Amino acid sequence: MIKYLGSKRLLVPRIVALAQAVPGARTALDLFTGTTRVAQGLKAVGFHVTANDRATYSEVLARAYVELGARTAPDCRALLAHLDAVPARRGYFTRTFCEEARFFQPANGMRIDAMRAEIDVIAPRGPMRALLLTALLEAADRVDSTTGLQMAYLKGWSRRSARPLALRAPRLLAGTGTVRREGALELVSGAGTFDIAYLDPPYNQHSYFANYHIWETLVRGDAPEAYGIARKRTDCRVQKSAFNARTQAWDAMRTVVHGVRARHVLLSFSDEGFFTTQAIRALLAERFDEVAIVPVPARRYVGARIGIHNPRGERVGEVSHLQNTELLFVAGPDAAGIVERARAGEMAAAC
Ligand SMILES: C[S@@+](CC[C@H](N)C(=O)[O-])C[C@H]1O[C@@H](n2cnc3c(N)ncnc32)[C@H](O)[C@@H]1O
């Protein structure tokens, strides 16, 4: 799975335990699915999941990991071997992200260029395309030279960037799900009715579209004009999320919380986000009779841990703290009981 700011990698077991503690729950909406980790966690325990995100790379991951079922999906191994053998060639990806910037070593960039073009030929649409694009995206992520964000690359090459790009077949889960790629505000009330909605919106000004512009370009396979040291797509300047703007984010949260058609809502937010815990609790309480909160200590993203650097890559300062608290809000009937049962379930599983 790709490195991703705000990915719920460590929280997935807890979120899944909460969802399982909701009596009779079978269907779930993951409205901001990102890497699809949470959607996968829910799918793995039997939920029918609808995964949504605005990002094109997230849609591809969801088509592989959420929509497709392990038993019914096509076998992509022969085509991965075919892609592996395609001769490397220098194209947009190499020029933009390996020469004008240094996100990948050129030898890997040229293989990415060649494989990406070949995918359009051998899998122009359908499930196979999602599998091949997912394999390429994940392979590229394993050889990048960043701290996990694409706003900047490392001053010196990361050790992993020297490894040759290697494709692996995505490990799919049993069962199937549903995928959407829409703005949350536009989709929320028309998405359908769910037992549980998991809401994990961006919590501050950092734009996912800009932070993961290379994945967006790789999956789209376009060749947009690029700007700045990070060679971002020019549409990063206009494609904004209301959740990233302090002046719009509260209204956006309200729209989602009031619009989502689910008996229970699980909402993730950070104590470093735009809103206080009390404000979010009050917002959920406008709609739900019961709200409970599970605070989870978390390590801050790797960029915070390696310090503050200037554009030349020199370390110029330290961040103030390395820990933050992820807040999991549970809203809906018997919220406190759900938290208790989830905790008991997690403890039993740990014994
Ligand atoms: C905190 S991340 C979600 C992380 C995800 N739970 C995971 O574990 O990978 C927030 C996500 O919201 C998406 N996003 C931002 N604005 C959006 C909008 N208006 N509608 C839908 N998705 C949006 C971003 O692309 C990003 O993937």
Ligand as a Chemical Component Dictionary entry (heavy atoms), coordinates in Angstrom:
data_LIG
# 
_chem_comp.id                   LIG 
_chem_comp.type                 NON-POLYMER 
_chem_comp.pdbx_formal_charge   0 
_chem_comp.three_letter_code    LIG 
# 
loop_
_chem_comp_atom.comp_id 
_chem_comp_atom.atom_id 
_chem_comp_atom.alt_atom_id 
_chem_comp_atom.type_symbol 
_chem_comp_atom.charge 
_chem_comp_atom.model_Cartn_x 
_chem_comp_atom.model_Cartn_y 
_chem_comp_atom.model_Cartn_z 
_chem_comp_atom.pdbx_ordinal 
LIG C1  C1  C 0  -7.215  11.957 5.374  1  
LIG S1  S1  S 1  -7.228  11.429 3.736  2  
LIG C2  C2  C 0  -8.040  9.880  3.844  3  
LIG C3  C3  C 0  -7.091  8.779  4.216  4  
LIG C4  C4  C 0  -7.712  7.409  4.185  5  
LIG N1  N1  N 0  -8.664  7.190  5.246  6  
LIG C5  C5  C 0  -6.602  6.354  4.265  7  
LIG O1  O1  O 0  -6.508  5.632  5.280  8  
LIG O2  O2  O -1 -5.839  6.267  3.313  9  
LIG C6  C6  C 0  -8.435  12.451 2.992  10 
LIG C7  C7  C 0  -8.843  12.098 1.562  11 
LIG O3  O3  O 0  -9.883  12.986 1.160  12 
LIG C8  C8  C 0  -9.785  13.183 -0.243 13 
LIG N2  N2  N 0  -10.553 14.413 -0.529 14 
LIG C9  C9  C 0  -10.201 15.704 -0.282 15 
LIG N3  N3  N 0  -11.223 16.519 -0.587 16 
LIG C10 C10 C 0  -12.239 15.740 -1.025 17 
LIG C11 C11 C 0  -13.563 16.001 -1.470 18 
LIG N4  N4  N 0  -14.064 17.251 -1.527 19 
LIG N5  N5  N 0  -14.327 14.951 -1.846 20 
LIG C12 C12 C 0  -13.855 13.686 -1.803 21 
LIG N6  N6  N 0  -12.600 13.387 -1.388 22 
LIG C13 C13 C 0  -11.810 14.395 -0.999 23 
LIG C14 C14 C 0  -8.302  13.237 -0.526 24 
LIG O4  O4  O 0  -8.016  12.897 -1.865 25 
LIG C15 C15 C 0  -7.758  12.227 0.507  26 
LIG O5  O5  O 0  -7.555  10.969 -0.093 27 
# 
loop_
_chem_comp_bond.comp_id 
_chem_comp_bond.atom_id_1 
_chem_comp_bond.atom_id_2 
_chem_comp_bond.value_order 
_chem_comp_bond.pdbx_ordinal 
LIG C1  S1  SING 1  
LIG S1  C2  SING 2  
LIG S1  C6  SING 3  
LIG C2  C3  SING 4  
LIG C3  C4  SING 5  
LIG C4  N1  SING 6  
LIG C4  C5  SING 7  
LIG C5  O1  DOUB 8  
LIG C5  O2  SING 9  
LIG C6  C7  SING 10 
LIG C7  O3  SING 11 
LIG C7  C15 SING 12 
LIG O3  C8  SING 13 
LIG C8  N2  SING 14 
LIG C8  C14 SING 15 
LIG N2  C9  SING 16 
LIG N2  C13 SING 17 
LIG C9  N3  DOUB 18 
LIG N3  C10 SING 19 
LIG C10 C11 SING 20 
LIG C10 C13 DOUB 21 
LIG C11 N4  SING 22 
LIG C11 N5  DOUB 23 
LIG N5  C12 SING 24 
LIG C12 N6  DOUB 25 
LIG N6  C13 SING 26 
LIG C14 O4  SING 27 
LIG C14 C15 SING 28 
LIG C15 O5  SING 29 
# 
